[in-house]
């Protein structure tokens, strides 16, 4: 057996003086909840898995990692996300275990057991929301503080940096082990939701998890290249247009990307996700916002805060959700009305 394929049986003992440095199961998730979840899985012959629409690395990576372990335990697994156009975002097409994915139309209509990943509301499941409503048991695995608790079992911990941390803990509790492919899925979730360990949510436990995953032999440089260092040429043109129209209003900076912008260069919607991370660098702004028009003509709003403003609360009030420093929502209105609604809820400067 090659070193890179060595399985990792479980997390090491916590380091002295580091709180919550072992598995990801923080005090927010009690042992009774973990026992119920593992019991449901052990008794199930088929497990349906779902993550939120337009999946990011944490949603898809967590789902595929757990799905691979369940498949290895002999379970029938169907994994999906509820987008009308069912396609894995280009940035995530390197993820292993995509053979577990099925389009929404082939997903179990009324699952005996459904596990959702990184979805804070039922609506975020898109086309699969109806399947979730018909499911006998719905285990919600998530770390968003805005989670509505829509399932029958809540495996929710806002104290962890990524849903992938809960997924890793679940894998160990099921008796699973980590190989390089499963670790690649989990590492993708961890680095995307911590901003490559730059966000305030990054904890000692997150770094220790990264060490366990890297120990399987995964290539962190290759993952970083896929996530952050590749873009089609059209992205540069659309980015330039978005930055050219960027507007600074006191401590708010915002811009938008329309369907027309993307169509001019044949750029898929998921390619513009990273623009918010360029806009948010503005020194003069506490809050950054980007409006992205999807293929259905609906505006998807992404927001970031440097800490003084709780954008999660603002987005929740507008029908979305997320974290204190990173959140989003969907707007049925145009650019001007969407921004007017957002401004109206922003805390005023003293």
DADA-V684820 format. One line per field, one symbol per residue. phi: phi as a letter, one per 40 degrees, with the letter a starting at -180 (. if undefined). A space follows every 10 residues. Layout:
phi=???
This chain:
phi=.cdcbccbci cccdcdgbcf ccccccdcbc cccdcccccd cccccbbcba bccfcccccc ccccccdccc cccgccbbba acccccacdd cbccccgccc cbcdcbcdcb ccbbbbbgbc bccccgcccc ccccccbbcc babcccdcgc ccbbbbaccc cacdcccccc dcccgcbbbc cccccccdcc ccccgfgbcc ccbdcccccd ccccccgccc cccccccbbb acddcccccc cccccdbbbf bbbaaabcdc dcccbgccdc ccdccdcccc cdccbcbbbb bbccccgbcc bbbbbchcbc ccccccccgb iibdbaaaab bcbccccccc ccdcbcdccc
